[in-house]
Amino acid sequence: MNDFFSHLVYSENDVITFEAGIPGFEQNKKFVLVQIPDYLPFEWLVCVDGSRLRFAIINPLLFRPDYEPAITKEQLQELGIEKAEDVLLYCIVTIRENPAESTANLIGPVVINRTKRVGRQIIIDDDRYSTQEKILKN
């Protein structure tokens, strides 16, 4: 898979800007979304500003259809989101050697405005969710 990312082809129109970076990686601001068919439903948020940083991500509604992160109108406005169709919602995943142990961070959803190509990881305060939510239920 490393080989795949080293030959990544994208255009400026594919770049999503995270003005504040991602918590812990504030210096990294330019990313692209990458789908690799063999790894679906996982996707990759790949840094394209000179770093080798990348995150495995997943749409949380695929494994938690009841997921409703408390994102404020102000946070949506900061991303220029005007309608639901503009929103891409993901969570960062920790993929384990044993897939049944892989988890997703539901406390820090990644919200992307697909139209304006801007994104942000929003930290929510909600004890219904955790930073290590199992993706596969036993």
Buried (B, 14 or more C-beta within 10 A) or exposed (E): EEEEBEEEEEEEEBBBBBEEBBEEBEEBBBBBBBEEEEBEEBBBBBBBEEEEBBBBBBBBEBBBEEBEBEBEEEBBEBBEBEEEEBBBBBBBBBBEEEEEEBBBBBBBBBBBBBBBBBBBBBEBEEEBBEBEBBBEEE
